[in-house]
Amino acid sequence: MRFFKYCLFFVATFSQIVVQAQDFIDTLLLNEIVVVEKVNYAKVPGQSSQNLTAIKGKSSYVLNLGEALEQNTSVNIRSYGLSGISTVSVRGAGASHTGVVWNGINIQNIQTGQFNFASLPIASADKIMLVKGGTGAQVGSGSIGGTVFIDNQLSLDDEIKAELTLTAGMLKQYGQYLLIEKSSKRFATRLLLSNSTAENDFTYINTSRFGSPVDTNTNGAFSKLSALSSSKLLLGKKSAINLHLWFTKQHTEDAGTMLIPPKGHYTNDDNIRSVLHWEWCNNNLSIDFRSAYLYGYMKYAGDIVSNHFTNNQLNEISVGQDNTLIEWKATINQSLEWMTSTDLQKNPKRNRYSMYGIAKYLWKRLEAALIVRQEVVNNKFIPFTPAIGVDFSASEKITISSFVSRSYRLPSFNDLYWTGWGNPDLVPEDAINKEVSVKYSNNVGKSRYSAQLTAFHNNISDMIVWLPHGSIWKPENQDSVVSFGIEAETDYLFWKSEKFNCGVQLHYTWVKSFSDGYEMIYVPNHKGAIGLHVDYRGYYLNYNHSLTSFRYTNKQNTKWLDGFNVANLSCGKSFDYKRCQFKISGVVRNLYNSEYQVIRYYPMPPRTFEISLTIRYKH
């Protein structure tokens, strides 16, 4: 009841809503939390980044962020099925080493240290950027492998926009998406609602049983309701205020595994997230103030019923200046994280203070950046995290880049306080990240080509590992993990005009990740993706194909899962009628009907088909 009182309070106060879903993770999943300052999307020199914003226009509105990354990048996605958690591993790091920053808020889960990428529909984001490598100096705890930045942005263009999308597909999956936006020269507001449901029953070959019989995945139904609201108001010529409010409500059922049949367990997950941002700018000097609050409630009904309440509050102020040669920004941040849970031996509270600064310098063909960050957590200093990056333009077409950084990860509340198992003496993980890359780009007429080759090396010390102590398991700072590899990316746009464009994107990663002489589990040595798109007079055709090599599934490297490849094909037609645009589209997922497992004993859906109708109005 308290949760819905908070709902009414925020709706009455801010008069806006936003939505997005969260998927069932398991008995350890809890609401995400961790608030940090917003990082400028302008690329930091030396870092490898990929702009994923264009995916929205080429994909289904029900596509979640995990699926988008799987189809359009070479990062490693660990999925527990359509109704399960989806996590991301970048450059051989763990799932808890990938940060997710939404409008300046790091929404990694403070209890598990992870984020469920299946919970975020890409339709709810205006801008998506994947930054690979250590970003701990910019973002803070948990961004050792990389970070996904997500932002909601409004334009002051004096328009009224409305959009409705209806989807239907196999596995009795249905979705509804509604956007309403009104803007003027001084004020803009948007309301975005989405709803998704599925029964999610499908047959699969159960290779874990004798004779590999055909079994049925049942009790995997889910419903996800999300509402996202953003508003922007100009306060004179020099300042503006932005407000984002996001509400989610979801119910997911536990489908069990190939070995364990479903028992009727389920998870309910409700969240409210709000961010108030004031910005002021005069010539080249800027000041930003941000205040945020997040509230979450999760109930897991299994053999026992557990309830979890999470809270985050943040305040920060930033000052920056952009001159011809030097750009700098300094931020002071204070956040308070606290929660109550039936699974923890105490109700933990964490008070964090951070000081963050970045300075960029541009001189002829050289652009360099120095980043420093210092945090104090519960009155204790944690590792100082500096970073330095350089871009050197060897010619108009070739750029050589290098980035060296230190990153860290705070122990999660599960690591510290899980009843009977937690270890309150854990220290933060410490990592050194290094990379060097060469990028080539060339534009000729109506075609465009770019390619990038990157070599990287990561070393994580004081890695938190859960080890057996008699009949129970406890986390310890023990292992060191070394990861190294090569990334290759190409983007070739053959032709771009008002009526026709055609292109191909290729992504490939080769990585080795070792701990105590053994390769890390669920880290494939080879991961690749190819995307083809063709647009002609309102018709479009997209083909995505991802490949994943075999992965070890135990620490001793004696068991593994075979590699797999999955393809998706989508097509559609859009046309205008008066002030409306109509789009009819269809997508086939798992085009070749591959039988595969991303995580052992969790079957993935077979070939499925989905159709959608979108109506857009603009005035």
Salt bridges, closest charged atoms under 4 A:
ASP23 OD1 - LYS224 NZ 2.49
GLU32 OE2 - ARG273 NH2 2.15
GLU37 OE2 - ARG373 NH1 2.93
GLU70 OE2 - LYS527 NZ 3.43
ASP126 OD2 - ARG190 NH1 2.67
ASP151 OD2 - LYS38 NZ 3.06
ASP157 OD2 - LYS161 NZ 3.99
GLU159 OE1 - LYS161 NZ 3.77
GLU159 OE2 - LYS618 NZ 3.49
GLU163 OE1 - ARG616 NE 3.21
GLU181 OE1 - ARG190 NE 3.12
GLU199 OE1 - LYS172 NZ 3.76
ASP215 OD2 - ARG209 NH1 2.82
GLU253 OE2 - HIS251 NE2 3.91
ASP270 OD1 - LYS249 NZ 3.42
ASP288 OD2 - HIS277 NE2 2.73
ASP303 OD1 - HIS265 NE2 3.39
GLU316 OE2 - ARG290 NH1 2.45
GLU337 OE1 - ARG350 NE 3.26
GLU337 OE2 - ARG352 NH1 3.00
ASP343 OD2 - HIS308 NE2 3.62
GLU375 OE2 - ARG352 NH2 3.12
GLU375 OE2 - ARG373 NE 3.16
ASP391 OD2 - LYS43 NZ 3.66
ASP415 OD2 - ARG409 NH2 3.71
GLU429 OE1 - HIS97 NE2 2.71
GLU429 OE2 - ARG409 NH2 3.21
ASP430 OD2 - ARG406 NH2 2.53
GLU435 OE2 - ARG91 NH1 2.96
GLU476 OE2 - HIS469 NE2 2.68
ASP479 OD2 - LYS555 NZ 3.68
GLU487 OE1 - ARG91 NH2 2.97
GLU487 OE2 - LYS132 NZ 3.89
GLU489 OE2 - LYS132 NZ 2.89
ASP491 OD2 - ARG448 NH2 3.99
ASP516 OD2 - LYS555 NZ 3.73
GLU519 OE2 - LYS512 NZ 3.16
GLU610 OE1 - ARG589 NH2 3.05
